[in-house]
């Protein structure tokens, strides 16, 4: 009982030190670059995972190159929840250096950390993060690849079209290909490349569900070049694909294209 109380007091003491460090970092870091960083750096090695996570949050508030380099050490933490906190902190800080460090987190042993790293890349660099997010499509975990596709849709830039195009044509998981096909309909509006990728899906994908998603996306591209592809889908061997193509064709033909 006495030992337990002693441990509790020790934890509360370290928590108080961290609180002071966070206060210093938040209030005076603009006037004194690096103020409070030393304490936060020490807390990132604390034996309590909760304190290490709070230290990561504090370093995110401080920001800057020095904070990023300290956070980088946290990527090797033994606890997954701490590594996630570090990854999220790097996404909050942003910038080129943070993007580089986050690319290392894509190799983490835990799929959940790798998913959070993809999300943090979107937060840290938006458009400039696309080439790094692209690396996540080589991940063996389908959930990570799905999350990478979602982040490209959230970024919403046409630079993601060829990336999703390659994914929809080559990924081994139908769920990932379906997501890529759907998101091409969001970021590929009036982009001829999107029609080309989706046409190949309609023609040759083995999954009817993926072909249905491709047909649906063709209806959002606002391009007359989508019509011949939809006409082809009307002859698909799968009744579900033909039904969806019929619905989308009617909607597309009712619109005028510029």
Secondary structure, DSSP 8 states (H G I E B T S, - for coil): -HHHHHHHHHHHHHHHHHHHHHHHHHHHTTTSTTTTHHHHHHHTT-S-HHHHHHHHHHHHHH-HHHHHHHHHHHTT-SSHHHHHHHHHHHHHH-SHHHHHHHHHHTT-SSHHHHHHHHHHHHHHHGGGGHHHHHHGGG-S-HHHHHHHHHHHHHH--GGGHHHHHHHHHH-S-HHHHHHHHHHHHHH-TT-HHHHHHHHHHHHH-S-HHHHHHHHHHHTTS--TTHHHHHHHHTT-SSHHHHHHHHHHHHHHHTS---
